[in-house]
């Protein structure tokens, strides 16, 4: 997997985990994206523990990671704690993986990822829909990139919820691999 593709997958995972955490807080039995936008107006901090299992053609066996997610408006920190330690920080200024930093204008894909993340920071669902179609079915949200999107390497995302609307899992499928994320200990501050 190329470094840019790996970075893009990490950015997509961070985006999905933040959106999934947001969706988990919906107040009705059937998710409503507008209620989420309204509910998250004024969000100052979101934290969650994430277990991520990645599989794909470049991995010999499924790869399981434990992650600490930390979101504040303008910044997502995705801190791997097991099986290795690494911190990925994603902001409108770019992507920081410690030894590798990329500005948001590095490529069309990174520009699109940065724009998508900025829209997420503002919970601007209309801006997110510039690159994705979003469909709600019961307690599942499906997000599929538009064919013209530079983010089309993400083939689709699924957010699954328990009857209580607690997030159960998120699945991200890309051109080369998939990630299944399980969330726990979601904490929100307004």
C-alpha positions as CSV (number, residue, x, y, z in Angstrom):
1,X,0.0,0.0,0.0
2,X,1.5,3.4,-1.0
3,X,2.1,6.0,1.7
4,X,-0.5,8.3,0.2
5,X,-3.1,5.5,0.1
6,X,-2.3,4.6,3.7
7,X,-2.6,8.2,4.8
8,X,-5.9,8.5,2.9
9,X,-7.2,5.4,4.6
10,X,-6.3,6.8,8.0
11,X,-8.0,10.1,7.2
12,X,-11.1,8.3,6.0
13,X,-11.1,6.2,9.2
14,X,-10.8,9.3,11.3
15,X,-13.6,11.0,9.4
16,X,-15.9,7.9,9.8
17,X,-15.2,7.4,13.4
18,X,-16.1,11.1,14.2
19,X,-19.3,10.9,12.0
20,X,-20.2,7.5,13.6
21,X,-19.8,8.9,17.1
22,X,-22.0,11.8,16.1
23,X,-24.7,9.5,14.6
24,X,-24.7,7.4,17.7
25,X,-26.1,10.3,19.6
26,X,-29.3,10.6,17.4
27,X,-32.3,10.9,19.7
28,X,-35.0,9.0,17.7
29,X,-35.4,5.4,16.7
30,X,-34.8,6.3,13.1
31,X,-31.7,8.4,12.4
32,X,-32.2,11.9,11.1
33,X,-29.2,13.7,9.7
34,X,-30.6,17.1,10.3
35,X,-31.1,16.3,14.0
36,X,-27.5,15.3,14.2
37,X,-26.4,18.6,12.7
38,X,-28.5,20.5,15.2
39,X,-27.4,18.3,18.1
40,X,-23.7,18.9,17.4
41,X,-23.9,22.6,17.0
42,X,-21.5,23.8,19.6
43,X,-19.6,20.5,20.1
44,X,-16.3,21.3,21.7
45,X,-14.8,17.8,22.3
46,X,-15.5,14.2,21.4
47,X,-13.4,11.2,22.6
48,X,-13.8,7.5,22.0
49,X,-12.0,4.2,22.2
50,X,-11.9,2.3,18.9
51,X,-11.0,-1.2,18.0
52,X,-10.2,-1.4,14.3
53,X,-9.7,-4.5,12.3
54,X,-8.3,-4.0,8.8
55,X,-8.1,-6.6,6.1
56,X,-7.2,-6.5,2.4
57,X,-5.0,-7.6,-0.4
58,X,-1.9,-6.1,1.1
59,X,-2.3,-7.7,4.5
60,X,-1.5,-11.4,5.1
61,X,-4.0,-11.6,7.9
62,X,-6.5,-9.2,9.6
63,X,-4.7,-6.4,11.5
64,X,-6.3,-5.4,14.8
65,X,-5.5,-2.0,16.4
66,X,-6.7,-0.2,19.5
67,X,-7.1,3.5,19.0
68,X,-7.9,6.6,21.1
69,X,-9.9,9.1,19.1
70,X,-9.8,12.8,20.2
71,X,-11.8,15.4,18.2
72,X,-12.0,19.1,18.7
73,X,-13.3,21.6,16.2
74,X,-10.6,21.9,13.6
75,X,-8.6,18.8,14.6
76,X,-8.9,15.0,14.8
77,X,-6.2,13.0,16.6
78,X,-6.2,9.3,15.9
79,X,-3.8,7.7,18.4
80,X,-2.9,4.1,18.0
81,X,-2.0,2.4,21.3
82,X,-1.9,-1.3,20.3
83,X,-0.1,-3.2,18.7
84,X,2.1,-0.1,18.1
85,X,2.1,3.5,19.1
86,X,1.5,6.2,16.4
87,X,-0.4,9.4,16.3
88,X,-2.1,10.8,13.2
89,X,-3.4,14.4,13.4
90,X,-5.7,15.6,10.8
91,X,-6.6,19.3,10.5
92,X,-7.3,21.8,7.8
93,X,-3.6,22.5,7.8
94,X,-2.9,18.9,6.6
95,X,-2.0,15.5,7.9
96,X,0.7,14.9,10.5
97,X,1.9,11.4,11.1
98,X,4.9,12.4,13.2
99,X,7.7,11.6,10.7
100,X,5.5,12.4,7.7
101,X,3.6,15.7,7.2
102,X,1.5,16.5,4.1
103,X,-0.1,19.9,3.5
104,X,-3.8,19.9,2.5
105,X,-2.9,20.9,-1.1
106,X,-0.5,18.0,-1.6
107,X,-2.9,16.3,-4.1
108,X,-6.5,16.5,-5.3
109,X,-7.3,13.5,-3.1
110,X,-5.8,15.2,0.0
111,X,-7.6,18.5,-0.9
112,X,-10.9,16.6,-1.1
113,X,-10.2,14.8,2.2
114,X,-9.3,18.1,3.9
115,X,-12.5,19.7,2.6
116,X,-14.5,16.7,3.8
117,X,-12.9,17.0,7.2
118,X,-13.5,20.7,7.4
119,X,-17.2,20.0,6.6
120,X,-17.3,17.4,9.3
121,X,-15.8,19.8,11.8
122,X,-18.7,22.2,11.1
123,X,-21.2,19.3,10.8
124,X,-22.0,20.8,7.4
125,X,-23.9,17.8,5.9
126,X,-24.6,19.7,2.7
127,X,-20.8,20.1,2.1
128,X,-20.3,16.4,2.9
129,X,-22.9,15.5,0.3
130,X,-20.7,17.1,-2.4
131,X,-18.6,13.9,-2.4
132,X,-21.0,11.3,-0.9
133,X,-24.6,10.2,-1.1
134,X,-25.9,9.5,2.3
135,X,-28.9,7.2,2.9
136,X,-30.5,6.2,6.2
137,X,-32.2,2.8,6.5
138,X,-33.6,2.3,10.1
139,X,-30.5,2.4,12.3
140,X,-28.0,2.1,9.5
141,X,-26.4,4.9,7.6
142,X,-24.8,4.2,4.2
143,X,-22.4,6.7,2.6
144,X,-21.3,6.1,-0.9
145,X,-18.9,8.4,-2.8
146,X,-20.2,10.1,-6.0
147,X,-18.5,8.6,-9.1
148,X,-16.9,12.0,-9.9
149,X,-15.4,12.4,-6.4
150,X,-11.7,12.3,-5.8
151,X,-12.7,10.2,-2.8
152,X,-14.1,7.4,-5.0
153,X,-11.3,5.1,-3.6
154,X,-13.7,4.7,-0.6
155,X,-16.2,2.3,-2.1
156,X,-18.7,2.7,0.7
157,X,-19.2,3.2,4.4
158,X,-21.8,1.6,6.8
159,X,-22.6,2.7,10.3
160,X,-24.6,0.2,12.3
161,X,-26.4,1.0,15.6
162,X,-27.9,-1.0,18.5
163,X,-31.6,-0.4,19.3
164,X,-30.4,2.1,21.9
165,X,-28.7,4.0,19.0
166,X,-25.2,3.3,20.5
167,X,-22.7,2.8,17.7
168,X,-22.0,-0.9,17.2
169,X,-19.6,-0.8,14.3
170,X,-18.5,1.1,11.2
171,X,-17.3,-0.6,8.0
172,X,-15.2,1.2,5.4
173,X,-14.5,-0.4,2.1
174,X,-11.8,1.0,-0.2
175,X,-10.3,-0.1,-3.5
176,X,-7.8,-2.4,-1.7
177,X,-9.0,-3.1,1.9
178,X,-11.7,-2.7,4.5
179,X,-11.8,-1.5,8.1
180,X,-14.3,-2.5,10.7
181,X,-14.3,-0.2,13.7
182,X,-16.0,-1.0,17.1
183,X,-16.7,2.0,19.4
184,X,-16.8,2.3,23.1
185,X,-16.5,4.9,25.8
186,X,-17.8,7.7,23.6
187,X,-17.6,11.0,25.5
188,X,-19.0,14.4,24.3
189,X,-18.6,18.0,25.5
190,X,-20.6,21.0,24.4
